[in-house]
């Protein structure tokens, strides 16, 4: 095999590997689906506040990449469960209900 042919083959292989691995580069986002007042009291560090009633209209402010991981939480896990279902119906493949704030604080630092 000639050197230019070998180089082209290696470049094509590298490109294929890159294309198949892009899903692992998806971003992660924490979304607090409680009210703005509840969010102001305490929330996960770095979380974005989008109340459940506004989620469908405002999710694009956080991401439009439907492969990103969206960690959702509220006070008890009920609203974040509804948010998970809504986002999955909208095509977000990695929407995750993390439950209530007490569950989340075991995993993530809170801002008070």
Order of alpha helices (4+ residues) and beta strands (2+ residues): alpha-beta-alpha-beta-beta-alpha-beta-alpha-beta-alpha-beta
